[in-house]
Amino acid sequence: MTNLVEVPNDLQPAYAKTLLPNVTYKFPEHKLNTPRHPKIAEAERLILKLRSATREGARQRLAVSIHEAGHKLEFQKFGIPTTYLGPGIYHLREQDRFLVAFGQIGCPDEEYKKLSVAQFARCLAAGRVAEKVILGSAPTETSECDFEDFVGSGKDGLRRSQLIWFWKLAEEEMLYELHADIAWQHKIIHEAARFECKIFGFDRSVKAAR
């Protein structure tokens, strides 16, 4: 699923003159007028930091890769096909705010509908669970969109309060299961390396010469 973090207000980067390669931009065209909307430049700066060959960039890419691998493998358990997508910058019209996605999982809408509410909860909570177990922590904001997608889905005609309960139950069950399953943790790590290589062009199986 989309690993979304709202672009912070306090960043003040220089305006980017061109669109970044391999980034999905989804917002009204007038937002690109000169001078460009500052939130777009801020989002691009965050993506460039993610792509940088720095320790911080490597740490962030690892977290994103673990998160998205967790999603993909959970969907795979239920026979749902997915594809890996790169970073994206989106505009929420209702709230007039920009969001930046560092990594994403693509899945056709008709496939989502095949899942039960409990299965859907597991698929969307899987990214956060993978981060918490394998990396030791998971910032709340990186799973905010997954959570909102689920509790706002109206799945099976359930109310938001009922869906929150399903989310919490799925997260607690999966945390327990993953802590006890070293083999599945290894599978997530292996899949994360594939995501990182495909989306960011970094292959952790190849050691750099010193």
Summary of the structure (lengths in Angstrom):
residues: 210
radius of gyration: 17.6
end to end distance: 36.5
largest distance: 57.7
contacts: 624
relative contact order: 0.16
helix: 56%
strand: 10%
